[in-house]
Amino acid sequence: MITGGCICGQLLSPVTLKFAAAAEPPAIDLSERKCARSFFLNFCQRVDVRVDRQEISMNITRPLCLCVAALGICSSALFAQESANPFTNAEKGLYGYISGTVISSAEQVPESDYSFKATPEVRSMGQIFGHAADTQYMFCAMAAGETAPVKGIEKSKTSKADLVQALKEAQGYCMKVYSGLDDKQGAQLVEFMGRKMPKLTILSLNTAHLDEHYGNLVTYMRLKGIVPPTSAPRK
């Protein structure tokens, strides 16, 4: 038996995985869905994991850690139990989280800092926001098998209002692409840089690329004395 639970401001109900036999998949008992919904949204003061399988017993405690381990189990279990498309739903959830942090950053940064560059050779913050919007359209259009409906945001948009709106619209476009896919369709191959890749891999690259630029933005924001969204205290 494996049980996992975490305290993120309040006690969340544990997930229980029971193994009837080594060759059989685990039966999953989820008493509350809030565990999966809390994934990536709260910090965990304590994670307790107990493994109890015949002669094996182990207790692991990690103080002051992210809820990734315990809540990852929760969310994975929820997808496996309730969704016929766990891979697509998991990718969509992670993309929504990362794209949301970029939008929050664009909203948080003062417009006067949009022209700021960490060094003269790199993009300004505003250019990063524009580039992030452009590439979301590019990757998601590839996965959809169509031409990107919007291009050139980085070179044509400079105001905060325009760039925030562009990021929101790019996110909306990608969410529609995800909604039009299931796991079977996500495994279909498409052309990417001279090679064939599954559609879900293209979408995963989009999330990874976006997360990479969020890392750039974190540095820029810290240099300007701004606390990034993922480091801000929860209210």
Phi, psi and omega in degrees: 000137175239128175236143178220138177209163178213157178251108180241073183085326175210162183287128176260144181297139183287159173261137179241126177246119182247128181258113178282324178203157186298328184274352184260147176290154181290144170273135190244129177247111178247113182275338178217138179279345184298337180299311180291323181295337182277356183305128179069359186257346182226156174265150186251128177280333182201138174238125178246126177234125178241126176253122183225098184220098185055247186274356184264127176218129183214136176240126182237129176236133177232105181286152173051053180241165174290155181281018186299314185297302184291315183286334174298319176298316181302310185292321179296318179296319180297315179299315183296323184279319192253350185238139174277353183230066185296324182291313179297316181294322179295316179296319180297319179296317180292318177300317180300321179293311183293314180296327177294324178292326178291318177298316179300322178296315180298324178287328185280323184290130177297147181300331179295340180264359181295336180270359184290136174237139177295322172219160184298336187278348188253173178294151170284170178300317179299321178293325176296317178299318178294318178297319179299319178293314179304311186288332174296316176299317184298306183296314184292326176294322176301314181295328180278349181073035181222172177279139179304127183287341180225137178219163171074024181295318181302324184269346185247341183248132180230336183282154178300313182301316181294319183287321176299316179297319179298319178295318179294320180290323177296317177299316179300320179297313181295323178298324177294323177297314178301317183295337179271003182246150163238180184297325179293314178293325179296338179275353179293143184272141175225162180285133174212112178052046175082008179221164179268132178221148175297150180302320180293332176292321176299316180292326176293322176297323177300314179296317180297318179296319179295320179294325177300316181284334171297324175299320174300314183296324178302315179297314179301314183295318178297321178297333179264009178076024181254133177277122181296157183305320183284350178253354182290142178295144178284138180272000000 
